[in-house]
Amino acid sequence: MAVAPSFQPLLVPTIFPVIEEMTLKQLFRNITIDEDTCIAWLKSNGLLATGMMCKCGRIMRPGTFSGITDGKGWRCPEKSCKKFASMRIGSFFEGAHIPLTELVEFLYFWTDNLQTTDFLHKNLEWGEHTITDWKNSLRDLCVEEFLVNPQPIGGPGHIVEIDESKFGHRKYSRGRMLSGQWVFGGIDRETKDTFMIPVQDRSAATLVPPRILANKAPGALSAQNAIILSIFN
């Protein structure tokens, strides 16, 4: 399947505000009622390609095929080429064999904080490992979004909670961070604004420098600096 996506799919976190506005009834009635309706919704929101370019330079045509996930995809019209690809290529869902309706329902549950393994197993009938993998994949994508688009947080009278964690590649390579990457972050208790930056390690020498403190709004610098120093000294 030597094809090159002709679009840049949106990061899944960009769709969360849209999902947050839905009710569960709207989700079931208007989106996941069947596969075709779900596919149309994903395309309209930029999570699946609406067009595809083959590496031979020809525009691929949509079609129905046996032997590929969803039974739908793209085929090159060039007689000497005839390559085909899944419609999931280049998307967050590429490489996964779970029905798209279930994946969209999972996105809804995850966004609505219905994330317990028992709840997801009961409603999606997924295994524990599958649930863990997809939850971690979404977590990593959210981290990527914060790393790519950092913002100052905090301010006079604000409390910023800080922590560090280690992230890596997930199944199907849905995340793009380096394996074993330490990430340092903080969240404003009041506004819920968040910052995250990659760091080499968890030492005070790494976490206290100005590049860390640059993520705090005026008025929050001295307070958070004191918190960091109290943790590592």
C-alpha positions as CSV (number, residue, x, y, z in Angstrom):
1,M,0.0,0.0,0.0
2,A,2.5,2.6,-1.2
3,V,0.4,5.7,-0.8
4,A,0.9,9.1,0.6
5,P,-1.9,10.8,2.5
6,S,-3.1,14.0,0.7
7,F,-4.3,15.5,3.9
8,Q,-3.1,16.4,7.4
9,P,-5.5,14.8,9.9
10,L,-6.4,16.8,12.9
11,L,-5.0,15.7,16.2
12,V,-7.7,13.9,18.1
13,P,-7.6,16.5,21.0
14,T,-9.0,19.1,18.6
15,I,-12.3,17.2,18.4
16,F,-12.8,17.0,22.1
17,P,-14.7,20.4,22.4
18,V,-17.1,19.1,19.7
19,I,-17.7,15.9,21.6
20,E,-18.1,17.7,24.9
21,E,-21.2,19.5,23.5
22,M,-22.9,16.2,22.6
23,T,-25.3,14.2,24.7
24,L,-25.1,10.4,24.7
25,K,-28.4,10.3,22.8
26,Q,-27.0,12.5,20.1
27,L,-24.0,10.4,19.8
28,F,-26.0,7.2,19.3
29,R,-28.7,8.7,17.1
30,N,-26.5,11.0,14.8
31,I,-23.0,9.5,14.7
32,T,-22.5,5.9,15.7
33,I,-25.9,4.6,14.6
34,D,-24.1,2.9,11.7
35,E,-20.7,2.7,10.1
36,D,-21.4,4.9,7.1
37,T,-22.9,7.7,9.3
38,C,-19.9,7.5,11.6
39,I,-17.4,7.6,8.6
40,A,-19.1,10.7,7.2
41,W,-18.9,12.4,10.6
42,L,-15.2,11.6,11.0
43,K,-14.5,13.0,7.5
44,S,-16.5,16.1,8.1
45,N,-14.4,16.8,11.2
46,G,-11.0,16.1,9.6
47,L,-10.3,12.8,11.3
48,L,-10.5,10.7,8.1
49,A,-9.2,11.7,4.7
50,T,-11.7,13.0,2.1
51,G,-9.2,12.5,-0.7
52,M,-6.0,10.5,-1.2
53,M,-3.0,10.8,-3.6
54,C,-1.1,7.8,-4.7
55,K,2.7,7.9,-4.9
56,C,2.5,7.5,-8.6
57,G,0.8,10.9,-8.7
58,R,-2.7,9.9,-9.5
59,I,-5.7,10.8,-7.4
60,M,-7.1,7.7,-5.8
61,R,-10.7,6.8,-6.0
62,P,-12.9,5.6,-3.0
63,G,-14.3,2.1,-3.2
64,T,-15.4,-1.0,-1.4
65,F,-12.9,-3.7,-1.0
66,S,-12.7,-7.1,0.7
67,G,-9.9,-8.0,3.0
68,I,-9.3,-4.6,4.5
69,T,-10.6,-3.0,7.7
70,D,-14.1,-1.4,7.3
71,G,-14.3,-2.8,3.7
72,K,-13.8,0.7,2.4
73,G,-10.7,2.5,1.1
74,W,-8.8,4.0,-1.8
75,R,-7.6,2.6,-5.1
76,C,-5.3,4.1,-7.7
77,P,-7.1,4.3,-11.1
78,E,-3.8,3.9,-13.0
79,K,-3.8,0.5,-14.7
80,S,-0.1,-0.1,-14.2
81,C,-0.4,0.7,-10.5
82,K,-3.8,-0.3,-9.0
83,K,-2.5,0.1,-5.4
84,F,-5.1,0.4,-2.7
85,A,-5.2,1.6,0.9
86,S,-7.5,1.6,3.9
87,M,-9.4,4.8,4.4
88,R,-7.8,4.9,7.9
89,I,-4.3,5.5,6.5
90,G,-2.7,8.6,8.0
91,S,-5.3,8.9,10.7
92,F,-5.3,8.3,14.4
93,F,-7.2,5.1,13.7
94,E,-4.6,3.6,11.3
95,G,-3.6,0.0,12.1
96,A,-6.5,-0.6,14.5
97,H,-9.1,-3.2,13.6
98,I,-11.8,-2.0,16.1
99,P,-14.9,-0.7,14.4
100,L,-14.9,3.1,14.0
101,T,-18.3,3.3,15.7
102,E,-16.8,1.8,18.9
103,L,-13.7,4.1,18.6
104,V,-15.9,7.2,18.4
105,E,-17.9,6.0,21.4
106,F,-14.7,5.5,23.3
107,L,-13.6,9.0,22.5
108,Y,-16.9,10.2,23.9
109,F,-16.6,8.2,27.1
110,W,-13.0,9.3,27.5
111,T,-13.9,13.0,27.0
112,D,-16.8,12.7,29.4
113,N,-14.5,11.2,32.0
114,L,-16.2,7.8,31.8
115,Q,-12.9,6.0,31.8
116,T,-12.9,3.2,34.3
117,T,-11.9,-0.2,32.9
118,D,-15.1,-1.8,34.2
119,F,-17.3,0.8,32.5
120,L,-15.5,0.6,29.2
121,H,-15.4,-3.2,29.3
122,K,-19.1,-3.4,30.0
123,N,-20.2,-0.9,27.3
124,L,-17.6,-1.5,24.6
125,E,-16.8,-5.2,25.4
126,W,-13.1,-4.5,25.0
127,G,-10.4,-6.4,26.8
128,E,-8.3,-4.8,29.6
129,H,-5.2,-4.5,27.4
130,T,-7.1,-2.8,24.6
131,I,-8.7,-0.3,27.0
132,T,-5.3,0.5,28.6
133,D,-3.6,0.9,25.2
134,W,-6.2,3.3,23.9
135,K,-6.4,5.3,27.1
136,N,-2.7,5.7,27.1
137,S,-2.7,6.7,23.4
138,L,-5.1,9.5,24.0
139,R,-3.1,10.6,27.0
140,D,0.0,10.8,24.9
141,L,-1.7,12.7,22.2
142,C,-2.9,15.3,24.7
143,V,0.6,15.6,26.0
144,E,1.8,16.2,22.5
145,E,-0.7,19.0,22.1
146,F,0.5,20.7,25.2
147,L,4.1,20.3,24.2
148,V,3.5,21.8,20.7
149,N,1.3,24.6,22.0
150,P,2.6,25.7,25.4
151,Q,1.0,28.5,27.4
152,P,1.8,30.5,30.5
153,I,-0.3,29.5,33.5
154,G,-0.8,30.6,37.1
155,G,-0.9,34.2,38.4
156,P,-1.2,36.1,41.7
157,G,-3.0,33.9,44.3
158,H,-3.1,30.9,42.0
159,I,-1.8,27.5,43.0
160,V,-0.1,25.4,40.4
161,E,0.3,21.7,40.9
162,I,3.4,20.2,39.3
163,D,4.5,16.6,38.5
164,E,6.6,14.6,36.0
165,S,6.0,11.5,34.1
166,K,7.6,9.3,31.4
167,F,5.9,8.8,28.1
168,G,6.7,6.6,25.1
169,H,5.4,5.1,21.9
170,R,2.1,3.2,22.0
171,K,0.8,0.4,19.9
172,Y,0.3,1.3,16.2
173,S,2.6,4.3,16.8
174,R,-0.3,6.7,17.4
175,G,1.9,8.8,19.6
176,R,5.0,10.5,18.1
177,M,7.1,11.2,21.2
178,L,10.5,9.6,21.7
179,S,10.4,6.4,23.7
180,G,11.2,7.0,27.3
181,Q,10.7,10.8,27.2
182,W,10.4,12.5,30.6
183,V,7.8,15.3,30.6
184,F,7.4,18.0,33.3
185,G,4.1,19.7,33.7
186,G,1.8,21.7,35.9
187,I,-1.9,22.6,36.2
188,D,-3.6,25.6,37.6
189,R,-6.1,24.4,40.3
190,E,-8.5,27.3,39.5
191,T,-8.4,27.7,35.7
192,K,-7.3,24.1,34.9
193,D,-4.8,25.6,32.4
194,T,-1.9,23.3,31.8
195,F,1.7,23.4,30.6
196,M,4.1,20.6,29.7
197,I,7.7,20.5,28.5
198,P,10.1,17.7,27.7
199,V,13.1,17.3,30.1
200,Q,16.1,15.1,30.1
201,D,15.6,13.9,33.7
202,R,13.9,14.8,37.0
203,S,16.8,16.5,38.8
204,A,16.4,19.9,40.3
205,A,19.1,21.3,38.0
206,T,16.9,20.4,35.1
207,L,13.5,21.4,36.4
208,V,14.3,24.8,38.1
209,P,16.0,26.7,35.2
210,P,14.3,29.6,33.4
211,R,13.0,27.5,30.6
212,I,10.7,25.7,33.1
213,L,9.7,28.9,34.9
214,A,9.0,30.6,31.6
215,N,5.7,28.7,31.5
216,K,4.4,30.5,34.5
217,A,2.4,33.7,34.3
218,P,3.7,36.8,36.3
219,G,3.0,36.4,40.0
220,A,3.3,32.6,39.9
221,L,7.0,32.4,39.4
222,S,8.3,32.7,43.0
223,A,5.6,30.5,44.4
224,Q,6.2,27.6,42.0
225,N,10.0,28.0,42.2
226,A,9.7,27.5,45.9
227,I,7.5,24.4,45.4
228,I,10.1,22.9,43.0
229,L,13.0,23.6,45.4
230,S,11.1,22.2,48.3
231,I,10.6,19.0,46.4
232,F,14.1,18.4,45.2
233,N,16.1,19.8,48.1
